[in-house]
């Protein structure tokens, strides 16, 4: 065994004759354990919050989505459709058309996205599971499914035949506009279903049949704004993205779920990094106690160090004694803190001790990545703190 490591273990196990040094060692050890536990719990809570936040967009967003590289729409030709049917990792794909329009009901107005979808959309998206009332649209009808937020804004219920739910579509062309009929196509729709997912999404979409949306927007049957994909389990996402790019050439952009919500992912990741840095700073403050404890131990063991130095031990080896001692203390403290942190996270996940509402528990998520992050952070910072303290061992001190 390494000589310095052997001595470091002996010092780590034995108590000092000085009560003050023992007290500082205990304070440093408890601080490291508590800091490691707190860092892991906070990272696990934030991982849970990220999954909880993304669960709302995941209801609407597909695994992959292709959108036009330029403009709002692109043509989907039979050759491309034939090539898509050959992709082994694609379970389903849905053709969609989306445009932001004005909706009115009983004198009230609301701007939202009209989204035309085909019959396979419910295979790609789980939005149908979020139906708050009513049913999903039937093909070839004027039926629509609206968000709960839109219905609240318009004070609208389902199957209300006394008031018309209308959409206004701008007409393309030139010349003077003498009346609203010259500027807009007005279409009366039939609200048949209502979905409730999240506040933002509930105010965003009105779903209708794809051919109806194409007709209202004066588009051809092969003109789309997107194609959305549901991948098979264990599919190679990167490979499918490359295959889609090869099929559609340069006229579309292929996006995965993270790229569809890049601003949300960036915001959540930035907050995660900020929380990590804040709690890392707490651990750094705690490690000042470790530096102080090691320096006091160096002074206490000064006589032993002189003896070892006179017997031929190099100063580097003497420094390594306290470097190893501090690093081992941090590593063991991190393991204990992680054990406690994992117990807390798993207990919250299983028993739901802390609740946000009566039915919603505070979200947490155990990940191996967080375990490694905490272990690496505490160990590396402990090594640096121990190196600073061990640097006090020099030739001048021993002579």
Secondary structure, DSSP 4 states (H G I P E B T S, - for coil): --HHHHHHHHHHHSPPS-HHHHHHHHHHHHHHHHHHHHHHHHHHHHHHHHHHHHHHHHHH--SEEEEESSSS-EE--HHHHHHHTT-TTEEEEEEEEEEEEEEEETTEEEEEEEEEE-TTHHHH--GGGGEEEE-PPPTTSSEEEEEHHHHHHHT--TT-TTS-EEEEEEPP--S---SHHHHEEEEEEEEEEEE-S-HHHHTTEEEEEHHHHHHHTT--TTEESEEEEEEPTT--HHHHHHHHHHHHTTSEEEEEHHHHTHHHHHHHHHHHHHHHHHHHHHHHHHHHHHHHHHHHHHHHTHHHHHHHHHTT--HHHHHHHHHHHHHHHHHHHHHHHHHHHHHHHHHHHHH--SBSSSS-BPP----HHHHHHHHHHHHHHHHHHHHHHHTT--HHHH-
